[in-house]
């Protein structure tokens, strides 16, 4: 069999290169276009969520409409309705997002490295209330929002309470002085701070009073544990 001539080899290589180049470009272009579309879609969705949160906080649940959210978020109504079929579903997602923020804040506080347990627990209690205070209680429509949150998203936050209580209990269970009554102590610390948070008028006041309560409570528990 005769070997291909140098000219034939060059032409074949050149053809393969051209074919490879032209075959690759449409794929790369498609992938780039798809990624850009996904990024744009994610940005629109996040903008809708931020806008909805601010509107619920600013004007209350009843005054918010899907048309208002679409206009303020600068998206088409069809786009908004492709995400959520109605305002109730939108509000449920806002509540679910808040629950995720709450859980993440508490978890982050409890996992602080090189921080004593009592400080981590106190910071976690404050972290549990801070997002609620910022996003809901600071609103002039707080009572209305809390009513709708309880009636529509009560299960979301009931499950969140169970998750976060378990996080507090697990942290206390690793301490010899707290381990014996970790479940009871976690519940008292977790729920005992709520009345103080609900009566606070500013975030700073809430942080000071709730944090002070948590530290005093834990210090008292340790005194009792050593006495026994």
C-alpha positions in Angstrom: 0.0 0.0 0.0 1.3 3.4 -1.0 1.9 5.9 1.8 -0.1 9.1 1.4 1.7 12.0 -0.1 2.8 14.9 2.1 0.3 17.2 0.3 -2.5 14.7 0.9 -1.6 14.5 4.6 -1.5 18.3 5.0 -4.8 18.6 3.3 -6.4 15.9 5.5 -5.0 17.6 8.6 -6.1 20.9 7.5 -9.6 19.6 6.8 -9.7 17.9 10.2 -8.7 21.1 11.9 -11.3 23.0 10.0 -13.9 20.4 10.8 -12.9 20.3 14.4 -13.0 24.1 14.7 -16.4 24.4 13.0 -17.8 21.4 15.0 -16.6 22.8 18.3 -17.7 26.4 17.9 -21.5 25.7 17.8 -21.2 23.5 20.9 -19.2 26.1 22.9 -21.6 28.8 21.8 -24.5 26.7 22.9 -23.0 25.9 26.3 -22.1 29.6 26.8 -25.6 30.7 25.8 -27.2 28.1 28.1 -25.0 29.2 31.1 -25.8 32.9 30.4 -29.5 32.1 30.3 -29.3 30.2 33.6 -27.4 33.0 35.2 -30.0 35.5 34.0 -32.8 33.3 35.2 -31.2 32.9 38.6 -30.7 36.6 38.9 -34.4 37.3 38.0 -35.6 34.8 40.6 -33.4 36.3 43.3 -34.6 39.8 42.4 -38.2 38.6 42.6 -37.6 37.1 46.1 -35.8 40.2 47.4 -38.5 42.4 46.0 -41.3 40.3 47.5 -39.6 40.3 50.9 -39.3 44.1 50.9 -42.8 44.6 49.8 -44.4 42.3 52.4 -42.3 44.1 55.0 -43.1 47.6 53.7 -46.9 47.4 52.9 -48.0 44.2 54.5 -49.4 40.9 53.1 -52.9 42.1 52.0 -51.6 45.1 50.1 -49.1 43.1 48.0 -50.3 41.8 44.6 -48.5 39.7 42.0 -48.7 42.7 39.6 -47.0 44.9 42.2 -44.2 42.4 42.7 -43.7 41.9 39.0 -43.5 45.7 38.4 -41.2 46.4 41.3 -38.9 43.5 40.4 -38.9 44.6 36.8 -40.0 41.2 35.4 -42.9 40.3 33.2 -46.1 39.0 35.0 -45.8 35.8 32.9 -42.3 35.3 34.4 -43.5 35.8 37.9 -46.4 33.4 37.4 -44.0 30.8 36.0 -42.3 30.8 39.4 -45.4 31.0 41.6 -49.0 30.4 40.8 -50.3 33.0 43.2 -49.4 35.3 46.1 -49.9 32.6 48.7 -47.3 30.4 47.1 -44.9 33.3 46.8 -45.4 34.1 50.5 -44.8 30.5 51.4 -41.5 30.6 49.6 -40.5 33.8 51.3 -41.2 32.1 54.6 -39.3 29.0 53.6 -36.3 31.2 52.7 -36.5 32.9 56.1 -36.5 29.5 57.7 -33.3 28.5 55.9 -31.7 31.8 56.9 -32.7 31.2 60.6 -31.3 27.7 60.5 -28.1 28.7 58.9 -27.6 31.6 61.4 -28.0 29.3 64.4 -25.8 26.5 62.9 -23.1 29.0 62.2 -23.2 30.4 65.7 -23.0 26.9 67.3 -20.1 25.9 65.1 -17.8 28.8 65.9 -14.3 27.5 66.4 -12.3 28.2 69.6 -15.4 29.8 71.3 -16.7 28.5 74.7 -20.0 26.6 74.6 -21.9 29.1 76.6 -21.0 31.9 74.3 -21.9 29.8 71.3 -25.3 29.0 72.8 -26.0 32.6 73.7 -24.9 33.8 70.2 -27.1 31.1 68.7 -30.2 32.2 70.6 -29.6 35.8 69.4 -29.0 34.5 65.9 -32.4 32.7 66.1 -34.2 36.0 66.7 -32.2 38.5 64.7 -33.5 37.6 61.2 -37.1 37.5 62.4 -36.7 40.8 64.1 -35.1 42.4 61.1 -37.4 41.0 58.4 -40.7 40.9 60.4 -40.9 42.6 63.7 -39.3 45.8 62.5 -42.1 46.1 59.9 -45.1 48.4 60.7 -47.2 45.4 59.6 -45.5 42.9 61.9 -48.8 41.7 63.5 -50.4 41.1 60.1 -47.3 39.3 58.8 -47.0 37.1 61.9 -50.7 36.2 61.6 -50.3 35.1 58.0 -47.1 33.4 58.8 -48.7 31.3 61.5 -51.7 30.4 59.5 -49.9 29.7 56.2 -46.4 28.6 57.1 -46.9 27.3 60.6 -45.7 23.8 59.7 -42.5 25.2 58.2 -41.5 27.0 61.4 -42.8 24.2 63.7 -40.4 21.8 61.8 -37.7 24.5 62.1 -38.1 24.7 65.9 -37.6 20.9 66.1 -34.5 21.1 64.0 -32.9 24.0 65.9 -33.9 22.5 69.3 -32.1 19.3 68.3 -29.0 21.5 67.4 -29.1 23.1 70.9 -29.6 19.7 72.6 -26.7 18.1 70.7 -24.4 21.0 71.6 -25.3 20.7 75.3 -25.0 16.9 75.2 -21.3 17.3 74.7 -20.8 19.2 78.0 -20.5 17.1 81.2 -22.4 19.6 83.3 -25.3 20.0 80.8 -25.5 16.6 79.2 -27.8 15.0 81.9 -30.7 17.4 81.2 -29.7 18.6 77.7 -33.3 18.2 76.3 -35.0 20.2 79.0 -32.3 22.8 79.2 -32.3 23.3 75.4 -36.1 23.8 75.5 -36.0 26.3 78.3 -33.2 28.3 76.7 -34.7 28.2 73.2 -38.3 29.1 74.1 -37.5 31.2 77.2 -35.9 33.9 75.1 -38.9 34.4 72.9 -40.9 36.8 75.2 -37.8 39.1 75.6 -37.3 39.2 71.8 -41.0 39.9 71.1 -41.0 42.9 73.5 -37.8 44.4 72.2 -38.1 47.6 70.2 -34.8 47.6 68.4 -32.4 44.9 67.2 -29.7 46.2 69.6 -32.1 45.9 72.5 -33.1 42.4 71.5 -29.4 41.3 71.2 -28.6 42.8 74.6 -31.5 41.4 76.5 -31.7 38.0 74.8 -28.0 37.5 75.0 -27.9 38.6 78.7 -30.8 36.2 79.5 -29.0 33.3 77.8 -25.7 33.9 79.6 -27.4 34.3 83.0 -29.4 31.2 82.4 -26.4 29.1 81.5 -24.3 30.5 84.4 -27.1 29.6 86.8 -27.4 26.1 85.5 -23.6 25.6 86.0 -23.8 26.8 89.5 -26.6 24.4 90.3 -24.7 21.5 88.6 -21.6 22.1 90.7 -23.7 22.4 93.9 -25.2 19.0 93.2 
